[in-house]
Amino acid sequence: MSENIDLPYTAIENGGKCQKRKQYLACITMSFLCLSKGVASSWSSPMISLLQSADSPVGKMDDSQINVLVSIAQYAGIASAIIVVYALIKWGTKVSCYLQAAMSIVGWVFLICANSSILVYIGRFFIATSIVGVDILAAFYMSEVSSDSIRGTLISLLTFSGNLGSLLAYALGTVTNFRLFNAFGLIPVALFPLCFYWFPETPAQHAIRGRTNEAVQSYAWFQNVPIADADSYVKSKLLGRRPNFSPRLVMREKSNRIALYVLIFMIMYVNFCGVTVIGNYMSKIFEIADCSLTPNQSALMVAAVVFVSSLIGAVLIDWTGRRFLVILAMISMTIFQCVLIAYFVLKEYKLSRNIRSYEWAVYLGLGGFSAANAIGISSVAPTIGAEMVPAGVKGILWGIAGILSLLSHSVIVFIYQFTTDHTMYYVNFVQAAVFGLVGVVIAWLLIPETKGKSLEQITAELSR
């Protein structure tokens, strides 16, 4: 018998009118953590320019110091993957969220107080840990407490919060100094533990650790059902089951294997189809494109597009379904990559006397690509991952996927740098478009529809 644990959270309805107020409150609370993560993820773009200016609070940093600062995020990601996965397996999602918040708070405090490059390195390391862990932890928590009818929307709203943080980072970077910017990053994550204290651990995490009474209380609290009904459900469905932490045993389950394949595919797609490169080098791409606006102004415009698009994605995900959005987004992203290819071919081979008359293609390509990613990939991928991975094996599967994500991220950054140095710049977009086209085919064959299904039902269907 499978040892995977999942809860169909709409199985017990209070007269068919399950109140979701506490689920929305949990989403709002989680959004504080995601907002700070969004600021951290876009920290480099405005702050590196400031640290290399005369206004730097730690003295003007040279290129070698900046390279160290940029590479720190990778090491932070590895450390975060190890720490968060261990905490997720050992203590569950709530403690893992507290731990992630604590690391972020330490990082922001170091940056606010920084008076040397060493303190900037330490602060950047700690806030960069949130870039890897927060999206997954927040999605896991919300997937285990949300009703089927709104689960996708709530998880997508967390992505929206992260994109809001990124937009604010770009905007604040143009009007504030170093310390005020980092103080803003601290505020939401400092509020998070104060609010999150009032929310219980998820029923699934209590259940897989044998804490039946706590699971009953948590289920009743989130779903607003009588204790007797919650007790009946938990005892009939969850007693005697435990999490499985052995990778070898976990992979024996067909549902776990399929969930891992989907996670790996979505991660590889994000890294190889251009999302990683465009996200990390947005300002650089605008600089090379020689657009009339400054690179930071152009990047801010795209960030605003992403902000609006992520909200659209949150609205659509429980209406159109996950599979449709993912495939449509992948097709659209490939098309917009082709627009960028066309522009840079014109520029590289000097096929136009006035290349700036075509700069709209850069804004269309980058803006459209980023919008499609926000609507159908960045908002949907965490939802699918959280829905398909059973509670009892979340730590193991996320750990495997997280390590592969970091490795593929390093590979694609190396490919980008090598291609930029040794070939025409448009080749970067050709590679991404090819990967994107292959991704459409794989997504059509691999990704299932999970809209409106309980977590237990999803696992059962994957096991067939």
C-alpha positions in Angstrom: 0.0 0.0 0.0 1.2 3.5 -0.8 2.5 5.5 2.2 1.9 8.9 0.5 -0.3 11.2 2.5 -2.6 13.7 0.9 -5.8 15.4 2.0 -8.8 16.2 -0.2 -9.5 19.4 1.8 -13.0 19.9 0.4 -14.1 16.4 1.4 -15.9 17.7 4.4 -18.1 20.7 3.7 -20.2 22.6 6.2 -23.6 22.2 4.6 -21.9 22.6 1.2 -20.6 26.1 2.2 -17.0 25.6 3.3 -15.8 28.9 4.6 -12.4 29.9 3.1 -11.7 33.0 5.1 -8.8 31.5 7.1 -7.3 30.1 3.9 -7.3 33.6 2.4 -5.7 35.0 5.6 -3.0 32.3 5.4 -2.3 33.4 1.9 -2.0 37.0 2.9 0.4 36.1 5.7 2.5 34.0 3.3 2.6 36.9 0.9 4.7 38.8 3.4 7.4 36.2 3.0 7.0 36.1 -0.8 7.1 39.9 -1.0 10.5 40.0 0.7 11.7 37.2 -1.5 10.7 39.2 -4.6 12.8 42.2 -3.4 15.7 39.8 -2.7 15.5 38.2 -6.1 15.8 41.6 -7.9 18.3 43.0 -5.4 21.3 42.7 -7.7 20.1 44.9 -10.5 19.6 48.2 -8.5 22.1 47.5 -5.8 25.1 46.5 -7.9 24.9 49.9 -9.7 24.8 51.7 -6.4 27.7 49.7 -4.9 29.8 50.6 -7.9 29.0 54.3 -7.6 30.5 57.0 -5.4 27.4 56.8 -3.1 28.3 53.2 -2.0 28.1 52.9 1.8 31.1 50.4 1.7 33.2 52.2 -0.8 33.2 51.8 -4.5 33.3 48.0 -5.3 35.3 46.9 -8.4 34.3 44.3 -10.9 36.0 41.4 -9.1 34.1 42.2 -5.9 30.8 42.4 -7.8 31.5 39.0 -9.4 31.9 37.5 -6.0 28.7 39.2 -4.9 26.8 37.7 -7.8 28.2 34.2 -7.4 27.2 34.2 -3.7 23.6 33.6 -4.7 24.5 30.2 -6.1 26.2 29.0 -3.0 23.3 30.4 -0.9 20.9 28.4 -3.1 22.8 25.2 -2.4 22.9 25.9 1.4 19.2 26.7 1.4 18.3 23.6 -0.5 20.0 21.4 2.1 18.8 23.3 5.2 15.2 23.7 4.1 14.8 20.2 2.8 16.2 18.9 6.1 13.7 21.1 8.1 10.8 20.1 5.8 11.5 16.4 6.5 12.3 16.8 10.1 9.8 19.3 11.3 7.3 20.1 8.5 6.3 23.2 6.6 5.6 25.6 9.4 9.0 25.3 11.1 10.7 25.4 7.6 8.9 28.7 6.9 10.1 30.1 10.2 13.6 29.0 9.4 13.5 30.6 6.0 12.2 33.9 7.5 14.9 33.9 10.1 17.7 33.5 7.5 16.2 36.4 5.5 15.9 38.6 8.5 19.5 38.0 9.4 20.5 38.9 5.9 18.6 42.1 5.7 19.9 43.3 9.1 23.5 42.6 7.9 22.9 44.7 4.7 21.3 47.6 6.6 24.3 47.7 9.0 26.9 47.0 6.4 30.0 49.2 6.5 32.3 46.9 4.6 32.2 44.6 1.6 32.4 41.5 3.9 29.1 42.4 5.6 27.5 43.0 2.2 28.6 39.5 1.1 27.2 37.9 4.3 23.9 39.8 4.0 23.5 38.9 0.4 24.2 35.3 1.2 21.4 35.1 3.7 18.8 37.0 1.7 19.6 34.9 -1.3 18.6 31.7 0.5 15.0 32.9 0.2 15.2 32.9 -3.6 15.3 29.1 -3.7 13.2 28.1 -0.7 10.3 30.5 -0.3 8.3 29.8 -3.4 8.3 26.0 -2.7 7.6 26.3 1.0 4.8 28.8 0.5 3.2 26.7 -2.2 3.5 23.5 -0.2 1.8 25.1 2.9 -1.0 26.6 0.9 -1.6 23.4 -1.1 -2.1 21.5 2.1 -4.7 23.9 3.7 -6.6 25.2 0.6 -9.9 24.0 -0.8 -9.7 22.5 -4.2 -11.7 25.2 -5.9 -9.3 28.0 -4.9 -6.0 26.2 -4.4 -4.5 27.3 -7.7 -5.6 30.9 -7.2 -4.1 31.2 -3.7 -0.7 29.7 -4.8 -0.7 32.0 -7.8 -1.3 35.0 -5.6 1.9 34.1 -3.8 3.7 34.4 -7.1 2.0 37.7 -7.6 3.4 38.9 -4.3 6.9 37.9 -5.3 6.5 39.8 -8.6 5.2 42.8 -6.7 8.4 42.7 -4.6 10.5 42.6 -7.7 8.7 45.6 -9.2 9.1 47.5 -6.0 12.8 46.6 -5.9 13.3 48.1 -9.4 11.3 51.2 -8.5 12.9 51.8 -5.0 16.4 51.3 -6.5 16.0 54.5 -8.5 14.8 56.7 -5.6 16.3 55.4 -2.3 19.7 54.8 -0.9 21.3 51.5 0.1 20.2 51.3 3.7 16.6 52.4 3.0 16.2 49.9 0.2 17.3 47.0 2.5 15.1 48.3 5.3 12.2 47.9 3.0 13.2 44.4 2.3 13.3 43.6 6.0 9.8 45.0 6.9 7.5 42.3 5.3 9.7 39.3 6.4 9.8 40.7 9.9 6.0 40.9 10.0 5.7 37.4 8.7 6.5 35.4 11.9 4.3 37.7 14.0 1.3 36.9 11.8 2.2 33.3 11.0 2.3 32.4 14.7 -1.5 32.3 14.8 -1.8 29.7 12.0 -1.4 26.0 12.8 0.8 23.5 11.0 -1.1 21.8 8.1 -3.2 18.7 8.8 -1.1 16.6 6.4 2.1 17.4 8.3 0.6 16.6 11.6 -0.9 13.4 10.3 2.3 11.9 8.7 4.0 12.4 12.1 1.3 10.6 14.0 -0.1 13.7 15.7 -3.8 12.8 15.2 -5.4 15.3 17.6 -3.4 18.1 16.1 -4.3 17.1 12.6 -8.0 17.0 13.5 -7.8 20.5 15.1 -5.9 21.9 12.1 -8.3 20.5 9.6 -11.3 21.8 11.5 -9.7 25.2 11.9 -8.9 25.7 8.3 -12.1 24.2 6.8 -14.5 25.5 9.5 -16.1 22.1 10.1 -17.2 20.5 13.4 -14.5 18.7 15.3 -16.5 15.4 15.1 -16.5 15.5 11.3 -12.8 16.4 11.1 -12.0 13.6 13.6 -13.9 11.1 11.6 -12.2 12.0 8.4 -8.6 12.1 9.8 -9.0 8.8 11.6 -10.6 7.0 8.7 -8.1 8.2 6.1 -4.8 9.0 7.8 -4.1 6.8 10.8 -1.2 4.3 10.6 0.5 6.1 7.7 3.9 7.6 7.9 6.2 9.6 5.6 8.8 7.8 3.6 12.2 9.5 3.6 14.2 6.9 1.7 14.9 8.1 -1.9 15.0 4.5 -3.1 11.7 3.6 -1.6 10.1 6.9 -2.6 10.9 6.3 -6.2 9.2 2.9 -6.2 5.8 4.7 -6.2 4.7 5.5 -9.8 3.0 8.7 -8.7 6.2 9.9 -7.0 8.3 9.2 -10.2 5.8 11.1 -12.4 5.8 14.0 -10.0 9.6 14.2 -10.0 9.7 14.0 -13.8 7.3 17.0 -14.0 9.2 18.9 -11.4 12.5 18.3 -13.2 11.0 19.2 -16.6 9.5 22.5 -15.3 12.8 23.4 -13.7 14.8 22.6 -16.8 12.4 24.5 -19.0 12.7 27.6 -16.8 16.5 27.5 -17.0 17.0 26.5 -20.6 14.1 28.3 -22.4 15.5 31.8 -21.5 13.7 32.7 -18.2 16.9 32.5 -16.2 19.0 34.4 -18.7 16.4 37.1 -19.3 15.7 37.5 -15.6 19.3 37.8 -14.6 20.5 39.9 -17.6 17.5 42.0 -18.4 19.3 45.3 -18.1 22.3 44.0 -20.0 20.1 42.9 -22.9 18.5 46.3 -23.2 22.0 47.8 -23.1 23.2 45.6 -25.9 20.0 46.3 -27.9 20.8 50.0 -27.6 17.3 51.1 -26.8 16.5 54.8 -26.3 15.5 54.4 -22.7 18.1 53.5 -20.0 18.5 49.8 -19.2 17.1 50.3 -15.7 14.1 52.2 -17.0 13.4 49.5 -19.6 13.7 46.8 -17.0 11.3 48.6 -14.7 8.7 48.7 -17.6 9.1 44.9 -18.1 8.8 44.4 -14.3 5.5 46.3 -14.4 4.2 44.1 -17.2 5.2 41.0 -15.1 3.4 42.4 -12.1 0.1 42.8 -14.0 0.5 39.5 -15.8 1.0 37.5 -12.6 -2.3 38.9 -11.4 -3.9 37.8 -14.6 -2.4 34.3 -14.1 -3.8 34.1 -10.6 -7.3 34.8 -12.0 -7.0 32.4 -14.9 -5.4 29.4 -13.2 -8.6 28.0 -11.6 -10.7 28.9 -14.6 -8.7 27.6 -17.6 -6.8 24.9 -15.8 -3.0 24.4 -15.3 -2.2 22.3 -18.4 -3.7 24.8 -20.9 -2.0 27.8 -19.3 1.4 26.0 -19.3 1.3 24.9 -23.0 -0.1 28.3 -24.2 2.6 30.1 -22.3 5.4 27.9 -23.7 4.1 28.5 -27.3 3.9 32.2 -26.7 7.4 32.4 -25.1 8.9 30.6 -28.1 7.2 33.1 -30.5 8.5 36.1 -28.5 12.0 34.6 -28.5 11.8 34.6 -32.3 11.0 38.3 -32.2 14.2 38.9 -30.3 16.1 36.8 -32.7 14.9 38.9 -35.6 15.9 42.2 -33.9 19.4 41.0 -33.0 20.0 39.5 -36.4 19.1 42.9 -37.9 21.5 44.6 -35.5 24.4 42.1 -35.7 24.4 42.1 -39.6 23.5 45.8 -39.9 20.5 45.0 -42.1 18.9 48.3 -41.1 20.4 51.8 -41.3 18.2 52.9 -38.3 18.1 50.0 -35.9 16.3 52.1 -33.3 13.2 52.3 -35.5 12.8 48.6 -34.6 13.5 48.9 -30.9 9.8 48.2 -30.3 10.7 44.5 -31.1 12.9 44.4 -28.1 10.2 45.7 -25.8 7.6 43.4 -27.5 10.0 40.4 -27.2 11.1 40.8 -23.7 7.8 42.2 -22.4 5.7 39.5 -24.2 8.1 36.7 -23.1 8.0 37.9 -19.5 4.2 38.3 -19.5 3.7 34.8 -20.9 6.1 33.4 -18.3 4.3 35.2 -15.5 0.9 34.0 -16.6 1.6 30.4 -17.4 4.9 29.3 -16.0 6.0 31.1 -12.8 2.5 31.1 -11.4 1.5 27.6 -12.5 4.7 25.6 -11.9 4.7 26.0 -8.1 1.0 25.0 -8.1 1.5 21.9 -10.1 4.6 20.9 -8.0 2.7 21.4 -4.7 -0.3 19.5 -6.0 1.5 16.5 -7.5 4.0 15.9 -4.7 2.4 14.0 -1.8 3.0 15.5 1.7 5.0 12.5 3.0 7.7 12.8 0.3 7.8 16.6 -0.3 11.3 17.0 1.3 12.9 14.2 -0.7 11.5 15.1 -4.1 12.0 18.8 -3.6 15.6 18.2 -2.6 16.3 16.2 -5.7 14.6 18.8 -7.9 16.3 21.7 -6.1 19.8 20.3 -6.6 19.1 19.8 -10.3 17.7 23.3 -10.6 20.9 24.8 -9.1 23.1 22.7 -11.4 21.1 23.5 -14.5 21.1 27.2 -13.5 24.9 27.1 -13.4 25.1 25.4 -16.7 22.8 27.8 -18.5 24.6 30.9 -17.1 27.9 29.4 -18.3 26.4 28.7 -21.8 25.1 32.3 -21.9 28.5 33.8 -21.0 30.4 31.5 -23.4 27.9 32.3 -26.3 28.0 36.0 -25.6 31.9 36.0 -25.7 32.4 33.7 -28.7 29.4 34.0 -31.0 26.7 36.4 -32.2 24.5 37.6 -29.4 21.3 36.4 -31.1 22.5 32.8 -30.7 21.4 33.0 -27.1 17.8 33.4 -28.1 18.1 30.8 -30.9 19.2 28.2 -28.2 16.3 29.3 -25.9 13.7 29.1 -28.8 14.8 25.6 -29.6 14.5 24.5 -26.0 11.2 26.2 -25.8 9.8 24.4 -28.9 11.0 21.0 -27.5 9.4 22.0 -24.2 6.0 22.4 -25.8 6.1 18.8 -27.1 7.2 17.4 -23.7 4.6 19.4 -21.8 1.8 18.1 -24.1 2.9 14.5 -23.4 3.8 14.8 -19.7 1.8 17.5 -17.8 -1.6 16.3 -16.4 -4.5 18.5 -15.6 -5.0 19.0 -11.8 -7.7 21.7 -11.8 -10.4 21.1 -9.3 -9.1 17.8 -8.1 -8.2 16.9 -4.5 -4.6 16.1 -3.7 -5.6 12.5 -3.0 -7.3 12.2 -6.4 -4.3 13.6 -8.2 -2.0 11.1 -6.5 -4.4 8.2 -7.4 -4.6 9.2 -11.0 -0.8 9.5 -11.3 -0.5 5.9 -9.9 -2.6 4.3 -12.6 
